[in-house]
Amino acid sequence: MPFCDVCFRQCKIEENSTGFCGGRVCSDGKIVAGNYGKITSIALDPIEKKPLKMFRPGKNVLSVGSYGCNLRCPFCQNSEISWSQKAFQFKNTAEYFSPEEIVKAAVNLRKKDNIGIAFTYNEPLVGYEFVRDTAKLSKEAGMENVLVTNGCASLKVYEEIKAYIDAMNIDLKAFSDSFYKDFLGGDFKMVKDFIRNAVQSCHVELTTLIIPGENDSEQEMRELSLWIASLEKDFGKKIPLHITRFFPRFKLTDRGPTPVEKIMQLVDLAKENLQFVFAGNV
């Protein structure tokens, strides 16, 4: 039985069946992107919304998303297209757009300060083939490409896309193995490896959503910011960090929003090690 090599799960997928992420399928004995070109969301967004503070500020980007995700964040902001029951129904209902059609739309939006295409909303890399093919055409058209990802992808996937991506915002959801394994069903080491490689090939900004009682300690933020600082030193690049306020949603409604003062406290702490730290959702 073939297995998927997109992430740490390495799902073994039977013919005509779907992997854990909901986006990858087995067809004719091969694992492919079943969500290829199936678009659930498309909008012209300010680049700052990705969030990217230090890449093409003041410009817009055509944002596109499909369905599926390889994590199970109980606080998911886009559960309708990522991993809820509704999300997995999109395999039958989402409208298909070819890479050529997406790039044509992006080019036509240049008059509205569009710089290119952002792959976002769900986890784009569970359908990395569409990201690769579309981003390649976008670059050929003289446009730029942005990836918003959880970073839980293999280095094989990174190698497939790196030549075509100009900027990434990567979620660094916490700085502990236990949070990734027990709270998200993820792989902390895979995310760190992906970030380390991404920093070498394009502009990278990181986002950490602060959840009360889970990843909000001063010690964890100190370790997280020191690790980012070590990457800056290793590669001679500045890596902005977005520290973002949590609001109850989806399956995580047993606690209130992150206090604003907690966010500002952690921002100040991170600034002891990093030059560019931004508070989000405050």
SEVO-95120 format. One line per 8 residues: number of its first residue (from 1); their letters; for each residue x, y, z of N, C-alpha, C. Coordinates in steps of 0.02 Angstrom, whole numbers, plus 50000, padded with zeros to 5 digits. Layout:
<recs>
NUM> a> X/Y/Z/X/Y/Z/X/Y/Z ~ ... .
</recs>
This chain:
<recs>
1> mpfcdvcf> 50042/49940/50000/50000/50000/50000/50044/50062/50000 ~ 50034/50110/49954/50077/50169/49952/50066/50214/50013 ~ 50119/50250/50031/50114/50296/50087/50129/50367/50064 ~ 50102/50415/50099/50111/50486/50083/50173/50512/50119 ~ 50214/50550/50084/50275/50577/50115/50273/50653/50124 ~ 50213/50681/50127/50208/50754/50135/50225/50775/50206 ~ 50206/50736/50256/50220/50756/50325/50239/50695/50367 ~ 50245/50706/50432/50268/50655/50478/50220/50596/50483 .
9> rqckieen> 50157/50606/50464/50108/50552/50473/50121/50492/50428 ~ 50147/50506/50368/50162/50453/50320/50103/50404/50314 ~ 50045/50433/50300/49984/50393/50295/49989/50340/50240 ~ 49971/50279/50257/49961/50227/50206/49889/50232/50182 ~ 49881/50243/50117/49815/50259/50090/49795/50207/50038 ~ 49738/50176/50048/49713/50127/50001/49686/50162/49939 ~ 49680/50125/49884/49654/50151/49821/49587/50185/49832 ~ 49579/50244/49804/49518/50284/49808/49501/50306/49879 .
17> stgfcggr> 49550/50305/49923/49539/50328/49991/49578/50392/50003 ~ 49563/50424/50060/49592/50489/50076/49634/50484/50139 ~ 49689/50522/50141/49732/50523/50200/49703/50564/50256 ~ 49740/50566/50311/49718/50600/50372/49700/50673/50359 ~ 49738/50706/50315/49729/50778/50304/49665/50794/50266 ~ 49636/50744/50232/49576/50756/50193/49590/50782/50123 ~ 49653/50798/50109/49669/50826/50044/49706/50780/49997 ~ 49739/50728/50024/49779/50684/49982/49743/50616/49973 .
25> vcsdgkiv> 49747/50590/49913/49711/50528/49896/49757/50480/49859 ~ 49736/50417/49857/49771/50367/49817/49732/50355/49753 ~ 49765/50368/49697/49733/50359/49632/49781/50321/49586 ~ 49758/50265/49560/49800/50222/49516/49866/50204/49550 ~ 49862/50191/49615/49920/50169/49652/49969/50223/49672 ~ 49952/50287/49659/49995/50342/49677/49959/50391/49723 ~ 49998/50421/49769/49970/50472/49814/49974/50539/49780 ~ 49917/50571/49772/49914/50636/49737/49871/50685/49777 .
33> agnygkit> 49872/50747/49755/49831/50799/49787/49759/50794/49761 ~ 49715/50766/49801/49645/50762/49781/49612/50830/49781 ~ 49642/50878/49816/49614/50945/49819/49646/50992/49768 ~ 49682/50965/49719/49718/51006/49670/49669/51052/49633 ~ 49681/51118/49640/49640/51167/49605/49570/51177/49631 ~ 49552/51141/49684/49484/51148/49712/49485/51204/49763 ~ 49460/51261/49742/49466/51323/49782/49403/51334/49823 ~ 49413/51343/49888/49357/51357/49933/49354/51431/49954 .
41> sialdpie> 49410/51466/49947/49413/51536/49968/49460/51574/49922 ~ 49439/51635/49904/49483/51678/49863/49465/51750/49878 ~ 49515/51792/49890/49503/51862/49908/49567/51902/49896 ~ 49558/51966/49882/49615/52012/49878/49624/52043/49947 ~ 49680/52025/49980/49692/52045/50049/49751/52093/50054 ~ 49751/52137/50104/49813/52173/50121/49866/52123/50141 ~ 49928/52134/50120/49982/52088/50136/49991/52081/50212 ~ 49974/52135/50249/49981/52134/50322/49935/52083/50355 .
49> kkplkmfr> 49883/52061/50319/49834/52014/50348/49861/51943/50351 ~ 49918/51929/50319/49942/51860/50314/49965/51828/50380 ~ 49996/51857/50429/50020/51926/50429/50093/51930/50407 ~ 50107/51980/50365/50175/51997/50346/50184/52072/50355 ~ 50226/52090/50401/50237/52161/50417/50294/52191/50378 ~ 50342/52148/50357/50403/52175/50328/50417/52148/50259 ~ 50364/52131/50223/50369/52110/50154/50316/52146/50114 ~ 50338/52191/50070/50294/52228/50026/50238/52263/50064 .
57> pgknvlsv> 50253/52300/50117/50201/52334/50156/50160/52382/50114 ~ 50095/52384/50130/50050/52428/50094/50021/52400/50030 ~ 50045/52341/50010/50021/52309/49949/49967/52258/49965 ~ 49935/52233/49911/49885/52180/49917/49911/52116/49886 ~ 49877/52060/49903/49895/51996/49875/49832/51954/49865 ~ 49828/51921/49807/49771/51877/49793/49779/51813/49833 ~ 49735/51804/49882/49739/51747/49928/49692/51691/49906 ~ 49719/51631/49902/49679/51573/49882/49688/51516/49931 .
65> gsygcnlr> 49635/51478/49941/49638/51421/49986/49596/51364/49960 ~ 49615/51304/49981/49577/51244/49962/49546/51214/50025 ~ 49553/51149/50035/49528/51117/50096/49579/51066/50120 ~ 49575/51048/50184/49619/50998/50213/49673/51027/50257 ~ 49694/50987/50307/49748/51007/50352/49774/50944/50387 ~ 49839/50944/50402/49869/50886/50435/49876/50894/50510 ~ 49854/50951/50537/49851/50961/50610/49779/50960/50632 ~ 49769/50959/50698/49702/50958/50727/49698/51009/50783 .
73> cpfcqnse> 49712/51072/50766/49710/51126/50816/49638/51136/50839 ~ 49624/51129/50903/49555/51137/50927/49530/51209/50922 ~ 49577/51257/50911/49559/51328/50906/49559/51352/50834 ~ 49556/51307/50785/49563/51324/50714/49517/51382/50695 ~ 49547/51432/50661/49509/51490/50639/49474/51479/50572 ~ 49495/51427/50536/49465/51411/50471/49441/51339/50469 ~ 49409/51318/50522/49389/51247/50527/49342/51226/50471 ~ 49303/51274/50445/49254/51257/50393/49287/51230/50330 .
81> iswsqkaf> 49351/51247/50319/49386/51222/50260/49447/51180/50278 ~ 49463/51176/50342/49525/51141/50361/49512/51068/50383 ~ 49474/51059/50437/49466/50990/50459/49400/50974/50493 ~ 49350/51016/50484/49284/50998/50510/49249/50950/50462 ~ 49192/50924/50482/49154/50881/50438/49135/50917/50374 ~ 49119/50981/50380/49101/51021/50322/49160/51027/50274 ~ 49221/51033/50302/49280/51042/50260/49289/50983/50212 ~ 49279/50922/50238/49292/50863/50197/49238/50852/50143 .
89> qfkntaey> 49184/50889/50148/49133/50884/50095/49152/50924/50033 ~ 49202/50968/50040/49223/51009/49984/49254/50967/49928 ~ 49275/50906/49942/49304/50865/49889/49253/50853/49833 ~ 49189/50860/49850/49136/50851/49800/49106/50916/49777 ~ 49116/50970/49815/49079/51032/49800/49124/51091/49780 ~ 49188/51089/49797/49231/51147/49782/49239/51155/49707 ~ 49241/51218/49685/49248/51233/49614/49322/51229/49593 ~ 49334/51202/49534/49403/51194/49509/49426/51255/49471 .
97> fspeeivk> 49487/51277/49488/49521/51330/49450/49591/51305/49434 ~ 49611/51312/49371/49678/51291/49351/49729/51341/49374 ~ 49793/51321/49379/49846/51369/49394/49846/51429/49346 ~ 49833/51415/49282/49831/51469/49233/49776/51520/49248 ~ 49719/51496/49270/49663/51541/49286/49679/51584/49348 ~ 49710/51554/49398/49728/51592/49458/49779/51646/49441 ~ 49829/51628/49402/49881/51677/49384/49852/51733/49342 ~ 49807/51716/49296/49776/51768/49255/49737/51817/49299 .
105> aavnlrkk> 49701/51790/49349/49664/51834/49395/49712/51879/49434 ~ 49768/51851/49455/49817/51890/49493/49846/51946/49450 ~ 49863/51930/49388/49891/51981/49343/49841/52036/49330 ~ 49777/52018/49322/49725/52068/49310/49715/52115/49369 ~ 49737/52093/49428/49728/52134/49489/49789/52178/49504 ~ 49837/52179/49460/49895/52222/49470/49874/52295/49479 ~ 49822/52315/49443/49798/52384/49447/49771/52401/49517 ~ 49759/52350/49558/49737/52360/49627/49794/52346/49676 .
113> dnigiaft> 49854/52358/49654/49914/52349/49695/49926/52277/49716 ~ 49904/52229/49674/49917/52159/49689/49988/52140/49670 ~ 50024/52110/49717/50093/52090/49703/50098/52018/49678 ~ 50044/51978/49688/50048/51909/49667/49996/51866/49702 ~ 50018/51807/49726/49972/51757/49753/49995/51734/49821 ~ 49947/51728/49868/49960/51698/49934/49921/51633/49939 ~ 49956/51581/49957/49925/51515/49968/49912/51510/50043 ~ 49848/51507/50063/49831/51518/50132/49762/51488/50149 .
121> yneplvgy> 49735/51507/50206/49669/51488/50231/49666/51418/50260 ~ 49673/51365/50218/49683/51298/50245/49758/51286/50249 ~ 49780/51224/50257/49852/51210/50253/49872/51197/50180 ~ 49905/51245/50148/49917/51238/50076/49962/51180/50056 ~ 50007/51159/50101/50056/51109/50081/50029/51038/50079 ~ 49968/51026/50103/49939/50959/50091/49921/50952/50018 ~ 49920/51008/49982/49913/51007/49909/49970/51044/49876 ~ 50031/51027/49896/50089/51067/49875/50098/51068/49799 .
129> efvrdtak> 50073/51018/49763/50081/51017/49691/50047/51077/49658 ~ 49988/51095/49684/49953/51154/49657/49991/51218/49674 ~ 50018/51221/49736/50059/51279/49755/50119/51284/49708 ~ 50154/51230/49698/50213/51230/49654/50196/51252/49583 ~ 50145/51221/49553/50129/51235/49483/50105/51306/49473 ~ 50063/51330/49520/50036/51398/49514/50089/51450/49528 ~ 50129/51438/49580/50182/51486/49597/50234/51492/49541 ~ 50249/51437/49508/50296/51438/49453/50271/51483/49396 .
137> lskeagme> 50207/51475/49378/50177/51517/49326/50174/51590/49348 ~ 50160/51601/49412/50157/51669/49438/50225/51703/49433 ~ 50279/51668/49450/50346/51696/49444/50362/51713/49371 ~ 50341/51668/49326/50353/51680/49254/50316/51742/49230 ~ 50261/51758/49264/50222/51818/49246/50248/51880/49282 ~ 50303/51874/49318/50334/51931/49351/50302/51949/49417 ~ 50267/51901/49449/50234/51914/49512/50269/51877/49569 ~ 50248/51893/49631/50279/51863/49690/50229/51816/49724 .
145> nvlvtngc> 50256/51770/49764/50215/51719/49796/50227/51716/49871 ~ 50173/51708/49907/50174/51704/49980/50143/51638/50002 ~ 50173/51608/50053/50146/51546/50081/50132/51557/50155 ~ 50071/51540/50176/50052/51542/50247/50040/51470/50268 ~ 50082/51444/50313/50084/51373/50326/50097/51357/50399 ~ 50077/51296/50420/50094/51273/50487/50164/51244/50490 ~ 50197/51238/50432/50266/51215/50430/50275/51141/50446 ~ 50220/51105/50451/50224/51034/50467/50227/50994/50402 .
153> aslkvyee> 50282/51002/50366/50291/50970/50301/50362/50946/50295 ~ 50371/50895/50253/50437/50865/50244/50482/50911/50204 ~ 50547/50899/50208/50594/50939/50170/50589/50923/50095 ~ 50562/50865/50078/50549/50851/50008/50499/50901/49980 ~ 50447/50915/50018/50397/50964/49997/50429/51033/49992 ~ 50468/51051/50042/50504/51116/50040/50545/51123/49977 ~ 50581/51071/49959/50623/51074/49898/50581/51084/49836 ~ 50520/51057/49834/50476/51064/49776/50453/51135/49765 .
161> ikayidam> 50447/51174/49819/50416/51240/49814/50465/51298/49823 ~ 50524/51286/49851/50566/51341/49875/50586/51391/49822 ~ 50594/51367/49760/50616/51412/49707/50564/51464/49687 ~ 50501/51453/49708/50447/51495/49684/50414/51538/49739 ~ 50437/51530/49801/50406/51566/49856/50451/51623/49879 ~ 50423/51684/49882/50461/51743/49901/50456/51759/49976 ~ 50401/51740/50007/50393/51754/50079/50347/51702/50110 ~ 50360/51687/50173/50317/51641/50210/50299/51672/50278 .
169> nidlkafs> 50238/51659/50300/50222/51664/50370/50210/51594/50395 ~ 50250/51573/50443/50246/51505/50469/50223/51507/50542 ~ 50174/51467/50559/50152/51461/50628/50204/51423/50669 ~ 50229/51454/50720/50268/51420/50772/50222/51419/50832 ~ 50181/51368/50836/50122/51370/50880/50139/51366/50954 ~ 50198/51342/50969/50222/51338/51038/50295/51319/51034 ~ 50326/51309/51091/50396/51288/51089/50406/51228/51135 ~ 50366/51176/51123/50372/51115/51162/50347/51055/51122 .
177> dsfykdfl> 50380/50999/51130/50358/50937/51099/50288/50918/51122 ~ 50275/50926/51186/50211/50903/51214/50152/50942/51185 ~ 50160/51008/51176/50106/51048/51147/50090/51024/51077 ~ 50142/51015/51037/50131/50993/50968/50100/50923/50966 ~ 50126/50878/51006/50102/50808/51004/50033/50800/51034 ~ 50023/50828/51094/49962/50815/51132/49905/50863/51116 ~ 49921/50925/51099/49870/50976/51089/49850/50984/51016 ~ 49899/50971/50971/49887/50983/50899/49889/50919/50857 .
185> ggdfkmvk> 49919/50867/50885/49932/50807/50845/49985/50820/50792 ~ 50037/50858/50811/50088/50878/50762/50156/50853/50779 ~ 50207/50882/50747/50276/50861/50755/50320/50923/50761 ~ 50343/50937/50821/50381/50998/50836/50446/51000/50796 ~ 50482/50945/50793/50546/50943/50758/50538/50958/50684 ~ 50485/50930/50653/50473/50942/50582/50462/51016/50568 ~ 50426/51049/50612/50413/51121/50604/50478/51161/50610 ~ 50518/51144/50659/50582/51180/50668/50627/51169/50608 .
193> dfirnavq> 50630/51109/50582/50672/51095/50524/50647/51134/50463 ~ 50581/51137/50455/50552/51173/50398/50569/51248/50403 ~ 50562/51276/50463/50577/51347/50472/50650/51360/50458 ~ 50694/51319/50484/50766/51329/50473/50783/51331/50399 ~ 50753/51287/50360/50766/51286/50288/50734/51345/50253 ~ 50673/51362/50273/50637/51417/50240/50675/51483/50248 ~ 50703/51494/50308/50739/51556/50320/50797/51565/50271 ~ 50824/51510/50247/50881/51514/50200/50860/51533/50129 .
201> schveltt> 50796/51523/50112/50775/51532/50043/50730/51592/50030 ~ 50699/51620/50081/50653/51676/50070/50643/51716/50133 ~ 50604/51769/50128/50585/51809/50187/50536/51768/50229 ~ 50550/51764/50294/50508/51725/50340/50487/51767/50399 ~ 50422/51765/50415/50396/51791/50478/50360/51735/50514 ~ 50362/51735/50580/50332/51682/50620/50274/51709/50662 ~ 50226/51666/50675/50168/51685/50715/50157/51634/50771 ~ 50149/51660/50832/50133/51618/50890/50068/51643/50921 .
209> liipgend> 50017/51602/50920/49953/51618/50953/49959/51598/51026 ~ 49947/51645/51071/49956/51633/51142/49889/51610/51174 ~ 49888/51548/51197/49828/51518/51225/49835/51515/51301 ~ 49790/51546/51338/49795/51546/51411/49800/51476/51440 ~ 49851/51467/51482/49859/51403/51516/49894/51350/51475 ~ 49914/51366/51414/49945/51315/51371/50016/51333/51350 ~ 50025/51392/51319/50091/51410/51293/50108/51482/51311 ~ 50083/51505/51369/50088/51575/51386/50139/51591/51440 .
217> seqemrel> 50183/51544/51455/50232/51557/51508/50290/51600/51483 ~ 50320/51637/51529/50378/51677/51512/50436/51633/51491 ~ 50444/51576/51524/50499/51532/51508/50494/51506/51436 ~ 50434/51488/51415/50426/51463/51346/50440/51517/51295 ~ 50416/51578/51308/50429/51632/51261/50503/51650/51259 ~ 50536/51644/51315/50609/51657/51317/50645/51606/51273 ~ 50627/51542/51280/50659/51490/51240/50643/51498/51166 ~ 50580/51515/51151/50559/51524/51081/50597/51581/51049 .
225> slwiasle> 50600/51637/51082/50633/51696/51053/50709/51686/51048 ~ 50739/51650/51095/50810/51636/51090/50825/51590/51031 ~ 50781/51543/51017/50791/51499/50960/50787/51538/50894 ~ 50738/51584/50889/50733/51625/50829/50796/51668/50823 ~ 50819/51696/50878/50880/51737/50877/50940/51697/50852 ~ 50942/51633/50870/50998/51591/50846/50994/51581/50771 ~ 50934/51577/50743/50926/51572/50670/50949/51637/50637 ~ 50930/51693/50666/50952/51758/50639/51028/51762/50636 .
233> kdfgkkip> 51060/51738/50688/51133/51740/50691/51163/51692/50639 ~ 51134/51632/50634/51161/51582/50588/51157/51604/50515 ~ 51102/51639/50497/51089/51653/50427/51092/51727/50409 ~ 51106/51769/50458/51114/51840/50445/51051/51874/50421 ~ 50994/51853/50446/50930/51881/50426/50889/51899/50488 ~ 50845/51949/50480/50798/51966/50532/50734/51927/50522 ~ 50707/51898/50576/50646/51857/50572/50593/51888/50619 ~ 50546/51926/50591/50494/51955/50633/50450/51901/50666 .
241> lhitrffp> 50430/51915/50727/50386/51870/50764/50321/51906/50781 ~ 50265/51875/50765/50199/51900/50782/50173/51861/50842 ~ 50160/51895/50897/50132/51864/50957/50059/51884/50960 ~ 50015/51835/50953/49945/51849/50936/49898/51827/50992 ~ 49846/51866/51001/49796/51853/51053/49746/51801/51031 ~ 49733/51753/51075/49683/51700/51065/49613/51724/51083 ~ 49564/51701/51043/49493/51709/51060/49459/51641/51057 ~ 49413/51627/51102/49380/51561/51102/49345/51548/51036 .
249> rfkltdrg> 49354/51487/51008/49321/51470/50946/49326/51394/50935 ~ 49285/51371/50888/49285/51301/50867/49277/51255/50927 ~ 49326/51213/50943/49320/51165/50997/49352/51189/51063 ~ 49382/51249/51061/49416/51273/51121/49380/51335/51147 ~ 49328/51323/51187/49287/51377/51213/49283/51375/51289 ~ 49329/51338/51320/49327/51330/51393/49368/51383/51429 ~ 49392/51433/51393/49431/51487/51424/49420/51552/51386 ~ 49436/51607/51418/49425/51672/51387/49482/51692/51342 .
257> ptpvekim> 49475/51751/51311/49529/51777/51269/49593/51788/51309 ~ 49649/51787/51275/49713/51804/51307/49711/51876/51331 ~ 49727/51889/51394/49728/51959/51417/49778/52000/51376 ~ 49758/52060/51359/49802/52104/51319/49868/52115/51356 ~ 49864/52123/51422/49925/52136/51459/49974/52076/51455 ~ 49948/52015/51449/49991/51957/51441/50027/51959/51374 ~ 49990/51978/51321/50021/51984/51255/50077/52035/51257 ~ 50064/52093/51286/50114/52146/51287/50174/52126/51330 .
265> qlvdlake> 50161/52090/51383/50216/52065/51425/50262/52018/51386 ~ 50231/51972/51347/50271/51925/51308/50306/51959/51250 ~ 50275/52010/51221/50308/52050/51169/50371/52082/51197 ~ 50365/52113/51255/50423/52146/51285/50478/52095/51301 ~ 50458/52036/51324/50507/51985/51339/50543/51962/51276 ~ 50505/51950/51222/50535/51928/51159/50582/51980/51131 ~ 50567/52044/51143/50609/52098/51117/50677/52100/51151 ~ 50685/52064/51206/50751/52059/51236/50799/52021/51191 .
273> nlqfvfag> 50771/51980/51146/50812/51938/51102/50803/51954/51028 ~ 50747/51987/51010/50731/51998/50940/50716/52072/50928 ~ 50734/52096/50870/50722/52167/50854/50651/52180/50833 ~ 50620/52133/50796/50554/52145/50768/50503/52097/50797 ~ 50463/52122/50843/50410/52083/50876/50346/52124/50873 ~ 50291/52093/50850/50228/52128/50841/50172/52094/50879 ~ 50130/52135/50911/50071/52109/50946/50014/52103/50896 ~ 49978/52048/50897/49922/52037/50851/49856/52028/50887 .
281> nv> 49802/52051/50856/49733/52043/50882/49722/52081/50947 ~ 49759/52136/50957/49750/52175/51018/49718/52242/51002 .
</recs>
